[in-house]
Amino acid sequence: MKVDQSTTSSTVDDAKALRRAFGAFATGVTVVTTGGPVPHAMTANSFTSVSLDPPLVLVCIDRGAVMHQCLSMTGFFGVSVLGARQEKEARHFANRYRPMGMAQFEPVEWLPGELTGVPLIAGTVARFECELWRSYDGGDHTIFIGKVLGMEQQADGDGLLVYRGQFREVASYWREVPA
């Protein structure tokens, strides 16, 4: 058997190499939001379904992120799964220099969640309103598990992906993958 010589090996304590290796897994892009007196939002790709019964999802948030404190305090959060044409929104909520509080939502279309009032991004492929159910230590992150209280899904439309540190569309991603 011929061994692929194009791979490189690094130790797991090489953070840049580890980040690049993690980036080899394509993920969807979301905006996680909290409401309350000082609403907040952040772009996140560490989102996944956990359970159908009860309906649970998880988001992983860096302990140093503003969102970490907001989510810990409010008890409710929203997850907006961005569509293929929403790279602008993804970049906006990833920008550390954007305004805080309600002002950060001014440049984007959003709507309040029907059950929790958390801001949800308009035009997304799916939106979830969640109640914080559990949280777990995840190293430099906390794993927040939310019980899904309500959801909306667009009938069609592709999601926005991030792959190898770049935004991609589902259709363009699949065209680039060799058969």
Summary of the structure (lengths in Angstrom):
residues: 179
radius of gyration: 17.3
end to end distance: 20.6
largest distance: 61.7
contacts: 489
relative contact order: 0.21
helix: 21%
strand: 41%
